[in-house]
Amino acid sequence: MTPAELYRYDVNGYILLKGAIAPDELLRLNREIDAWEERAAVDFRAKAEGENAEVRYDDIVNQEPNLVDLAAHPVLLPYLVEMVERPRLKSTWIAFKWRGGETKLHSNHTPSITHNFYHFNGQIRHNLLNVMYAMHDIAPGGGGLQVMPGTHKANYPRPPGDGLEDMLVELPMQAGDALLFSHDMAHCSRNASDAVRRTVMYTYCPGVIANSFGGDRLYDEIFAAAPEDSWLKYLTRRANGFKETYPQPAHP
């Protein structure tokens, strides 16, 4: 990461990587994701009135082989290695938001749990770094992530209730962009357009943190199939406290 990127990320809590996925790769991936959106449309129509207009499939990398390599995308790796200590893939999902689909304002950060959030002591460190790939363009009002820049470092808890909307910044994206952001930064989204928002999410944590679900064996099949000494193999290794279970490759 350049000094400017480090400064911007540390202050804001996010960075947008334009064109992270090459056009030909994006076209290939979207052909596969089309089938997932067709499935999601069926599940969406089956929702009861008033339910959130979003369909999300968790642990997508164990269901869609074509999305496995994005977990260790070479454009992402320098940022991941810079900002997460001994990184591991924590969770993945694919999400489709129709008009009205939303994610409520939330974050991990609270000043009362000082061991459990983004911090800086000569180097940026995360307990949870999110990477969101836009598979289609996300125009203003189209469900782009809305963030409160800097809230990952707030010294006071976020007040409950309304009254903070003026702090939200919407982040439109183009197809192929990757948005890296601290989960400790307050964020939300809502699709107010007629376009379906199509995104794939990967989250990363330090090697000492276990998987969100699925237990230690969650990524065993991907790990076994990944090339030796590859970043994909390293990122899908099992957690084992401070003891590494597979050697970290040379920095990208």
Backbone torsions as a table, in degrees:
resi	resn	phi	psi	omega
1	MET	NA	141.7	178.2
2	THR	-77.6	160.4	176.3
3	PRO	-55.9	-37.0	179.6
4	ALA	-66.3	-41.1	178.9
5	GLU	-64.9	-43.0	178.9
6	LEU	-61.4	-43.6	-179.6
7	TYR	-64.8	-48.2	-179.1
8	ARG	-60.5	-43.5	-178.4
9	TYR	-66.5	-44.2	-177.8
10	ASP	-61.4	-38.7	-179.4
11	VAL	-75.5	-45.3	-171.7
12	ASN	-89.9	-39.3	-175.4
13	GLY	96.7	7.0	178.9
14	TYR	-156.0	162.0	172.1
15	ILE	-150.1	139.6	179.9
16	LEU	-104.0	123.7	177.2
17	LEU	-100.9	106.0	-176.7
18	LYS	-72.3	134.8	174.8
19	GLY	60.5	37.0	-179.0
20	ALA	-62.5	-36.2	177.8
21	ILE	-98.7	124.6	-179.3
22	ALA	-64.7	150.3	-175.6
23	PRO	-54.9	-42.7	-179.1
24	ASP	-67.9	-37.8	176.9
25	GLU	-67.0	-39.8	179.5
26	LEU	-63.1	-43.1	179.1
27	LEU	-60.5	-45.2	-179.9
28	ARG	-62.5	-45.3	-178.8
29	LEU	-65.1	-40.6	-178.7
30	ASN	-66.6	-28.6	174.9
31	ARG	-62.1	-38.5	178.3
32	GLU	-73.5	-38.8	-176.8
33	ILE	-71.3	-22.6	176.5
34	ASP	-52.6	-41.4	-179.5
35	ALA	-65.8	-35.8	177.1
36	TRP	-67.6	-37.0	178.4
37	GLU	-68.7	-35.8	175.7
38	GLU	-61.2	-43.8	176.8
39	ARG	-63.3	-42.3	-179.3
40	ALA	-63.9	-36.6	179.7
41	ALA	-62.7	-37.9	176.7
42	VAL	-64.4	-46.0	179.8
43	ASP	-66.1	-34.0	178.5
44	PHE	-65.5	-43.3	-179.6
45	ARG	-66.4	-21.8	-179.9
46	ALA	-84.8	-6.8	180.0
47	LYS	-68.8	149.2	175.7
48	ALA	-74.6	155.8	178.7
49	GLU	-59.5	134.1	179.6
50	GLY	93.7	-10.8	176.4
51	GLU	-73.1	156.6	179.7
52	ASN	-59.2	132.1	-176.5
53	ALA	-82.8	54.6	178.2
54	GLU	-137.0	142.1	171.0
55	VAL	-123.7	127.7	-175.4
56	ARG	-130.5	136.2	176.5
57	TYR	-116.6	112.8	-179.0
58	ASP	-77.9	162.7	178.9
59	ASP	52.5	46.7	-172.9
60	ILE	-66.1	-29.0	-176.3
61	VAL	-68.6	-22.3	175.8
62	ASN	-88.3	-0.1	179.1
63	GLN	-116.9	-27.4	-178.1
64	GLU	-125.8	98.0	-176.8
65	PRO	-57.4	-29.2	-177.3
66	ASN	-68.2	-15.4	-179.5
67	LEU	-98.5	1.7	-177.9
68	VAL	-66.4	-45.5	-173.2
69	ASP	-66.5	-23.4	177.1
70	LEU	-62.9	-22.9	179.8
71	ALA	-64.3	-25.8	179.3
72	ALA	-126.0	41.5	-176.8
73	HIS	-62.2	133.3	-176.2
74	PRO	-60.9	-27.1	176.4
75	VAL	-69.0	-34.1	-178.1
76	LEU	-76.0	-37.5	-166.4
77	LEU	-53.4	-45.1	-179.3
78	PRO	-59.0	-34.1	179.0
79	TYR	-73.4	-40.7	-179.6
80	LEU	-63.4	-46.3	-178.8
81	VAL	-66.7	-34.6	-179.8
82	GLU	-67.3	-36.0	-165.9
83	MET	-114.7	-4.4	178.5
84	VAL	-129.6	128.4	-178.7
85	GLU	-78.2	122.7	-179.5
86	ARG	47.7	61.5	-168.7
87	PRO	-64.4	150.0	171.8
88	ARG	-134.8	149.6	170.8
89	LEU	-71.8	127.1	-176.8
90	LYS	-101.8	-53.0	-178.6
91	SER	-152.1	157.6	179.7
92	THR	-142.7	150.9	173.1
93	TRP	-161.0	161.6	172.1
94	ILE	-118.9	139.3	-174.7
95	ALA	-136.5	143.6	176.4
96	PHE	-126.0	123.7	179.2
97	LYS	-115.3	122.7	172.2
98	TRP	-90.6	177.7	178.6
99	ARG	-52.8	128.6	-178.9
100	GLY	91.3	-13.4	177.4
101	GLY	-64.8	136.2	-174.3
102	GLU	-148.0	159.3	168.6
103	THR	-123.5	123.5	-175.4
104	LYS	-67.4	155.9	178.6
105	LEU	-60.9	128.3	-178.4
106	HIS	-160.5	168.8	173.2
107	SER	-167.2	167.9	173.9
108	ASN	-87.0	-21.5	-165.8
109	HIS	-73.8	134.0	166.5
110	THR	-148.7	131.8	-176.8
111	PRO	-61.4	-16.0	-177.8
112	SER	-80.9	-10.5	179.1
113	ILE	-121.0	78.9	-169.0
114	THR	-73.1	-13.4	178.8
115	HIS	-90.4	-1.4	-167.0
116	ASN	-123.4	38.9	179.4
117	PHE	-155.5	172.6	175.1
118	TYR	-51.9	139.2	177.0
119	HIS	-150.5	166.8	179.4
120	PHE	-137.4	122.5	174.3
121	ASN	-141.4	63.0	-174.7
122	GLY	89.4	-10.2	177.9
123	GLN	-160.3	139.4	177.5
124	ILE	-64.8	136.2	176.1
125	ARG	-139.4	137.6	178.0
126	HIS	-118.1	150.9	161.0
127	ASN	-93.7	-21.5	176.5
128	LEU	-152.8	110.8	176.2
129	LEU	-106.7	126.2	-180.0
130	ASN	-100.9	141.1	174.9
131	VAL	-128.1	116.1	-179.0
132	MET	-112.5	121.6	176.3
133	TYR	-98.1	128.4	174.0
134	ALA	-87.5	118.4	-178.8
135	MET	-89.9	-21.0	170.4
136	HIS	-127.0	163.8	174.0
137	ASP	-59.4	140.3	174.4
138	ILE	-119.1	98.0	-177.6
139	ALA	-77.0	164.4	173.8
140	PRO	-52.5	132.0	-176.9
141	GLY	84.3	-3.0	-175.6
142	GLY	-94.1	15.6	177.3
143	GLY	98.7	12.6	176.5
144	GLY	-60.1	153.6	179.9
145	LEU	-59.8	135.5	172.3
146	GLN	-110.1	128.6	-172.0
147	VAL	-127.6	157.2	169.9
148	MET	-108.3	92.1	-175.3
149	PRO	-54.6	137.7	176.0
150	GLY	88.0	-11.3	-176.1
151	THR	-71.1	-12.5	175.5
152	HIS	-69.2	-12.0	-179.4
153	LYS	-120.5	15.6	-177.4
154	ALA	-63.5	145.3	178.2
155	ASN	-95.9	-6.9	177.8
156	TYR	-123.0	145.6	175.7
157	PRO	-61.6	147.7	178.0
158	ARG	-67.5	126.8	-178.5
159	PRO	-62.4	140.7	177.3
160	PRO	-71.1	158.2	176.4
161	GLY	87.1	-167.7	-175.3
162	ASP	-86.2	-179.9	174.2
163	GLY	110.0	0.3	-179.8
164	LEU	-114.3	8.5	-175.2
165	GLU	-59.4	-28.6	-178.4
166	ASP	-67.5	-15.5	179.3
167	MET	-85.7	-12.5	-176.1
168	LEU	-74.2	137.6	175.3
169	VAL	-121.5	123.3	179.2
170	GLU	-85.0	140.8	-176.8
171	LEU	-119.4	86.4	174.7
172	PRO	-61.6	154.3	-179.3
173	MET	-138.4	156.2	171.8
174	GLN	-105.0	155.3	-179.8
175	ALA	-54.7	128.9	-178.8
176	GLY	97.7	-11.9	177.4
177	ASP	-73.2	153.1	174.1
178	ALA	-122.1	129.4	177.9
179	LEU	-107.6	117.1	176.6
180	LEU	-100.4	129.8	179.8
181	PHE	-152.9	149.6	175.8
182	SER	-73.5	131.3	176.8
183	HIS	-69.3	-10.1	176.8
184	ASP	-81.8	-9.7	173.8
185	MET	-82.8	131.3	179.4
186	ALA	-61.9	132.5	-176.4
187	HIS	-153.6	159.2	-179.9
188	CYS	-162.2	179.0	174.6
189	SER	-161.3	155.1	175.1
190	ARG	-155.0	128.0	178.8
191	ASN	-88.8	113.9	178.6
192	ALA	-106.3	13.5	-176.6
193	SER	-111.6	176.3	176.9
194	ASP	-91.2	-4.2	177.2
195	ALA	-82.7	146.4	175.6
196	VAL	-84.5	122.4	177.1
197	ARG	-78.7	123.3	-176.5
198	ARG	-119.1	113.1	-178.0
199	THR	-136.8	154.5	172.6
200	VAL	-122.8	134.0	-175.0
201	MET	-119.7	138.1	173.9
202	TYR	-129.3	132.9	176.5
203	THR	-118.6	147.5	-175.2
204	TYR	-130.7	145.6	-178.5
205	CYS	-138.2	164.8	173.2
206	PRO	-62.7	156.4	-176.0
207	GLY	-61.2	-18.4	-178.3
208	VAL	-78.4	-12.4	-175.0
209	ILE	-96.4	135.6	-178.0
210	ALA	-80.0	170.9	178.7
211	ASN	-67.0	153.2	178.3
212	SER	-67.0	-37.2	179.7
213	PHE	-153.4	165.1	176.0
214	GLY	90.0	-7.5	177.1
215	GLY	71.4	-174.3	-176.0
216	ASP	-64.9	-23.7	-174.6
217	ARG	-88.1	6.2	-171.2
218	LEU	-52.1	-43.3	-174.9
219	TYR	-110.7	19.4	-175.3
220	ASP	-58.6	-40.4	-177.8
221	GLU	-68.0	-41.9	177.7
222	ILE	-65.1	-42.7	178.7
223	PHE	-58.8	-45.7	-177.7
224	ALA	-64.6	-35.0	-176.9
225	ALA	-85.1	-17.4	-175.9
226	ALA	-71.6	147.1	178.8
227	PRO	-61.3	146.0	177.2
228	GLU	-59.4	144.7	177.5
229	ASP	63.6	18.9	179.2
230	SER	-94.1	158.0	176.2
231	TRP	-67.1	-32.3	177.9
232	LEU	-62.6	-41.6	178.9
233	LYS	-65.1	-41.4	-179.9
234	TYR	-64.5	-44.3	-175.7
235	LEU	-69.5	-22.0	-178.4
236	THR	-104.2	13.6	177.3
237	ARG	-68.5	164.9	176.3
238	ARG	-76.4	148.4	173.6
239	ALA	-77.7	146.6	177.0
240	ASN	-155.7	58.1	-179.9
241	GLY	58.6	-136.9	-179.2
242	PHE	-87.3	-0.2	178.6
243	LYS	-91.4	119.0	179.9
244	GLU	-69.0	142.2	179.6
245	THR	-105.5	-4.3	175.7
246	TYR	-160.2	141.0	-175.7
247	PRO	-69.5	140.3	177.4
248	GLN	-73.2	132.2	177.2
249	PRO	-65.2	167.7	173.6
250	ALA	-58.9	149.4	-179.2
251	HIS	-58.2	140.5	-179.7
252	PRO	-68.2	NA	NA
